[in-house]
């Protein structure tokens, strides 16, 4: 059985580097999000292409969920 065809949202790595690339979380959402989501700055690619092509960078959203002093923690992917 073939896996389902899945597209993922990407931007060109060059654009990311021009804005200031980073790894991990970055809380400067206004600096990046407005540019990333501007018409013409993003596109959908098949997952295998997005994961193997160095000229594109996937947009992977994260959220911090907190209630008072408690923060939700989870592990992404397999242990």
C-alpha positions as CSV (number, residue, x, y, z in Angstrom):
1,X,0.0,0.0,0.0
2,X,1.4,3.4,-1.0
3,X,1.6,6.2,1.7
4,X,-0.9,9.1,1.1
5,X,0.3,12.0,-1.0
6,X,1.0,14.8,1.3
7,X,2.1,18.4,0.6
8,X,3.9,20.6,3.1
9,X,4.3,24.4,3.3
10,X,7.8,25.6,2.5
11,X,9.7,28.8,1.9
12,X,12.9,29.3,-0.1
13,X,15.9,28.8,2.2
14,X,17.5,32.0,0.7
15,X,14.6,34.0,2.1
16,X,15.0,32.5,5.5
17,X,18.7,33.2,5.5
18,X,18.1,36.8,4.4
19,X,15.8,37.3,7.4
20,X,18.2,35.6,9.8
21,X,18.1,31.9,10.0
22,X,17.8,30.1,13.4
23,X,17.3,26.6,14.8
24,X,14.7,25.8,17.5
25,X,12.1,28.2,18.8
26,X,12.1,31.9,17.9
27,X,9.6,34.3,19.5
28,X,10.1,37.1,16.9
29,X,6.9,36.0,15.1
30,X,6.2,39.3,13.4
31,X,9.6,39.4,11.8
32,X,9.2,36.1,10.1
33,X,5.5,35.2,9.8
34,X,4.4,38.3,7.8
35,X,7.2,37.7,5.3
36,X,6.8,33.9,5.2
37,X,3.1,34.1,4.5
38,X,3.2,37.0,2.0
39,X,1.9,36.0,-1.4
40,X,4.7,34.5,-3.5
41,X,7.0,33.8,-0.6
42,X,5.7,30.3,0.1
43,X,4.5,27.2,-1.7
44,X,3.4,23.6,-1.1
45,X,5.6,20.8,-2.2
46,X,5.3,17.0,-1.9
47,X,6.8,15.9,1.4
48,X,9.6,13.8,-0.2
49,X,10.7,16.8,-2.2
50,X,10.5,19.2,0.7
51,X,12.5,16.9,3.0
52,X,15.3,16.3,0.5
53,X,15.7,19.6,-1.3
54,X,18.2,21.9,0.4
55,X,16.8,25.0,-1.4
56,X,13.6,24.8,0.6
57,X,12.8,25.1,4.3
58,X,9.6,23.6,5.9
59,X,7.5,25.8,8.1
60,X,6.8,23.7,11.2
61,X,4.6,25.5,13.7
62,X,5.0,25.1,17.4
63,X,2.9,26.4,20.3
64,X,3.6,26.9,24.0
65,X,0.6,26.0,26.1
66,X,0.6,27.2,29.6
67,X,-1.9,27.5,32.5
68,X,-0.6,29.4,35.5
69,X,2.8,27.9,36.4
70,X,2.1,24.7,34.4
71,X,3.5,24.2,30.9
72,X,2.4,21.4,28.6
73,X,5.4,19.2,27.5
74,X,5.4,16.6,24.8
75,X,7.9,14.7,22.7
76,X,7.6,15.1,18.9
77,X,8.1,11.9,17.0
78,X,9.2,8.5,18.3
79,X,11.3,8.0,21.5
